[in-house]
Amino acid sequence: MRQLAAGRGLFVPAFPHSTTSTPTAIAVPPSLSLPVIEAAFPRQLHPYWPRLQENTRTWLLEKRLMPADKVAEYADGLCYTDLMAGYYLGAPDAVLQAIADFSAWFFVWDDRHDRDIVHRRPRAWRRLRFRLHAALDSPRDHLHHEDPLVAAFADSMVRLCSYLPRTWNTRFAGHFHEVIEAYDREFRNRTRGIIPPVGEYLALRRLTFAHWIWTDLLEPCAGRELPDRIRKHPAYWRAALLSQEFAAWYNDLCSLPKEIAGDEVHNLGISLIKHEGLTLEEAIREMRRLVEKCVDAFLVAEADALRFADGLDDGSARGKELSAAVRACVRNMRNWFSTVYWFHHESGRYRVDSWDDRSTPPYVNNEAAGEK
């Protein structure tokens, strides 16, 4: 079992192959195995994780995001809190809790979006889309919304936007407005059976995976907003982008069987097969190549970003604070690799072969939610 230390800001190594309450070794399929991640990206876990898991489970129930029976049976095994506890190390407990609840909401929203597509509910999706935009602009006005998904989203926004100045809040909201619209483009592509070309898909994937949302959230964990000149500096920006690209592309690799079973059109492998003429086996090999290339590129970018952070320390108090904040953000970019990697092999979200119906995840509400 892992050893957890009490207190804030302690970095504690996690059990190397599981963050469930009863860890067991995970056998990673050869097609998905990345020895460089297992060797060069040690896995860690925020010491708040046990309470995080319990509190997020309670939040899912209180906000009525999942039925009680599904929370009891599936919530812990989906490992949503494990993912965040392995990423945002050093975050204050309250910040990590807000992020973990938001992450759980995001997965539930993704499932609602998927079910609206599967059940051909364009009016329900359009209504939800507009409500989320409105809740993003005035979250306090939507805390008691009739749709639990909207109310929970508003709750998440109020909490996440309480840690940094209004400039960060505005940026974060702008990024999430883009995510909502990208989900709408995906809705239209899927309902029309449109498989986007590789380049178009990758650009859209940066939005549907919410690259800049997860990157923005590095800042409240580090305790300060980063100015534009730092966030947009090539050394910082490239390391941030590569950490997110790895996660999105590796997710596509792991979820390919699930998404083929669900008649998906949004997956890098599916775009490669459709537009590049690759076989399934060739597409998997190409995705692996891209993922491995991304890891190698990050190791170079990470070193550049850390040198950039060192250069910010000009001896002043502000310089020291900025340097420390950037270093904390870059360290957590590195954590994204290991936590994403193991999440995909531990979470019940990707165990499609164990489902009764390969096109219907057992943890979703498959009823006509949103049409009421």
N, C-alpha and C positions, 0 to 999 in steps of 0.2 A: 504493500500500500504506500501511496505517497505520504510524505511528511509535510504537514501544513504548519506554518508559523503564524502566530497571532500578531496583529498589528498592521499598520499601513506602510506600504512601500517596500515590503520585503519580497525579494524575488526567490521563489521556491521551485526547484525542479519538480516537474510533474512525473508521474509514472510514465515511462516512455511510450507505452502503446495504448493507454486508455485514460480517460478522465471520468469514467463512470464510477458509481459507488463500489462496485466489485470489479476491479480491473482485471482484464485478461489479455493475453497477447493477441494482437490482431494480425491475421495473415493478409498481407497486401498482395493482390494479384500481380503477377509479373508485368502485365501490360500497363499497370498503374504505379508500379514501384519506382521510386526515385531515390536511389542510394545516397545522392548528394544531400538531399534534405535530411535523411535519417542520420547522416554522419556530420554534416557541417552546420546544421541549424538545430541546436539543442532546444528541446521543448521545455517551456516553463509555464507556470500557472499562478495567477494572482491568488494570494492567500485568502482573499474574501470569497473564493469560489463556492464553498459549501453553502454559505448563506445566500449567495447570489442565486444559485440554483433553486433553493427553497423559496426565495422571495419572488423570483420571476414566475415560478409555478403558481404561486398565490395570485400574482398580478394577472396572469392569463385567465384565472378563474374569476377574479373580481371584475375584470373588464369584459367578461363573457366572450373572449376571443376564440376559445375552444370549449366544446362541451366537457363537463366534468369527467365523464368516463374516458374521453380521449386524453385529457390532461393526465389522469391517473395512469393510463396505460402507456402513453407514448411520450409525454413531455420530456422526461429525463433522458430517455433513449434517443431523442432527436438531437441532444447535445448542443442546443443553441447557446446555452450559457457557457459551455466549455469553450466554444469558438471565441467568444468575446474575452473570457478570462485568460485565454492564451495569447491574446493580441495586445490588449491595452494594459500592459504591466505598468505599475507605478501610479495608476490612476487612483484618486481618492475613492473610497468605497461608494459614496453616493453617486459620483460620476459614472463609475463602472456599472452600478445598478441601473441608472437611467439608460445607458447605452445598451445593456443586455436586454432590458425590457423593450427598447426600440427595435433591437435586432429580432427579437421574438415576434414583435408586431410585423416587421418587414417580411418574415417568412410566411406569416398568416396572410398578409396582404398578397403576397406572391401566389399563394394557394387559391385565394378568392379570385384573383385575376385569371388563373388557369381554369378554375371551374366555370367562370363566366364565359370563357372561350369554349370549353368543352360542351357546355349546355346551351350555347348560342344565346347569350343574354346581353346583347349590345346595349339595350336601354339601361340595364342594371349597372354595367361597367361605366357607361357615360355619366350616370348619376353619381357613382362613387368617385369617378375622376374629378368632377367639378366640386364635389364636397371636400375632397382632400385638398384641392387648391385653396378653397375658401378657409379650411381649417389651418392651413399653413400660413395664411395671411393674418388670421385672427384666432389663434388657438384657444384662448380663454373663452371665446364665445361658443366653442364647440365641445366643451368638456362634458356636457350632458346630452350629446347628440343621440338621436334614436338609433342610429347605426353604431353598434359597438366598435366597429373597425375605425370609424371616424372619431368617436370619443376617445378611444385609446391612443390614436395618433395625436390628437390634440394634447392629451396628457403627456405624451412623450416629448412633444415640441415645447411645452411649457417648462418641463424639467431640463431638457437639453439646452435651452436658450437662457437658462438662469445662471450660467457659470462664467460666461465671457461677455464682452461689450456688445452693443447693438450692431457694430460693424460686422462682427463674426456672425451674429444671428441673421443679418441680412444676406450675407454670403451663403450661409448654410441653407436658408430658405430658397434662395435663387437656384442653388444646385438641386434642391429637391423638387422644385417646380419642373426642372428639366427631366428629372427621373420619371415623374408622373407622365409627362408627355411622351417620353421614350416607351413607357409601358403601353401608352395608347397606340403608338406606331407598331409595337409588337402585337397588340390585339388585332389590329387591322391586317397585318401580315399573316397571322395565324388563321384568322377566320376566312381569309381569301386564298390560303394555301401558297403564299408568296415566300420563297426561300431567298433571302437577300444574298447577293454576291459577297465574297469573302471580305473585301475592303469595306463595303457598306455595313456588313454585319459587325465587324470589329469596332467600327466607330459607334454603332448603336449599342454594342455590348458594354462599352465604357459607361454608358448611361444606365442601362438596365441593371448592371451589376453595382451601380452607384459608387464608382471609383472615388469621386471627390467628396462624397458624403463620409465614407469611412476614413479618408485622409483628413478631412476637416476635424473629425472627432479625435484625432491625435492631439489637437491643441488643448482642449479642456483637460485632457489627461495629463498633459505637461504643465498645466496651470497658467498658460498665457496664450493670447492670440499672437500669431506670427504676422509681421507686416508683409505687404505684397512683395517687396524687394527680396524677401527671403523665400516666401512660398513659390514665387515665380522664377527664382534663380535656377538655371539649368541643373546645377548639382543636386538641389533638393527635389525639384520637380521630377527629374528623371528617376531618382530612387523611388519616389512615391508612385509614379506611374508603373514602373516595373513590378513593384510589390502587388499592385492591384491587377495588372495584366496576368501575372502568374496565377492569382486566385481565380480569375474569371476563366482562363483557358483550362486550368486544371479541373475546375468545376465542370466545364463542358466535356472534358475527357471522361470524367467519372460518371456524369449524368447521361452520357450518350445512350446507353441501353434504355434508361427510364424515358428519355425524350423520344426515342424512336418508337417505343411502345405506346406513347401518348400522342402519336402523330404530330410531334413538334416540328417547327420549321426554323426555330432559332437555336442553333448550335453550330459551333465552328466546324465540327465534323460533318454535319449535314450540308453546310455550305460547300465544303471541300468536295463532297461526293457529287452534289448537284452541279456545281459550276466549274470544278477543276477536273471532273471525270475520274476521281479516285474511287477505288473500291473501299469497302468498309475497313478492311485491314490496312490499306494504304493510308486512309484518313487517320486512323489511330496512330500509325507510325509518324505521320506528319505532325499531328497534334503533340505527340511526345517530344518530337524534335524542337518544336516551337517552345514548349514549356521548359525544356532543359536549357535551351538558348537563353530564355528569359532569366533563369536562375543564374547562369554564368554572367549575364550582363548586369544583373543586380549586384553581384559581388564587386564588380568594378565601380558601379555607381555608388554603392554604399561607401566605399573608401573615399570617393570624391566628396560625398555629402558630409562625411565626418571631418575631412580636411576643411571644408567650407565652414562647418560649425566651429572648428578650432580658430579659424581666422576671424570669427565674430567677436572673440574675446579680446578686446582692445585695452583691458585693464580697468575699464569703467564698470560700475555696478550694472548698468543696462547691458553692456557687452557680455558680461559674465552670465547674466540671466538669459539672454537670447541664445548664447552658445549652449548653455545647459538645456534649454528647451528644445533646440534643434537636435541635439544629441539624443534626447529622450524620444523624440519623434522618429528619428532614424532607427534607433534600437527597436522600436515597436514595429516599424516597417519590416525589419528582419523577422520579428516574431510572427508576422502574418503568414510567412511561408510554412513554418512548422505547424501552426494551429490549423490552417486551412488543410494542409496535407492529412493530418490525422483525423480531423473532423469528417472528411469524406469517407474514411474507413471505419469510423465508429458510429456515425449517425444513422439512425434508421431511415433517414430521408432517402438514402441511395440503395437500400437493400431490395431492389425491385424484384429479385428472384424469389423473395420470401412472401410477396404479396399475393393475395387470392386473385386479384385482377391487376395485371401489370400496368394498366393504364389509369388505375385509380388508387392513389396512396391511401392506406388505411387510416392515417391520422387526420385526413381532411374532412370537413363537413361537406358531403356531396349532395346536400339538399339544395333547394332553389333559393339560397341566400341571396338577398339583394333584390328579389322580385316582389317582395312584400310591400 
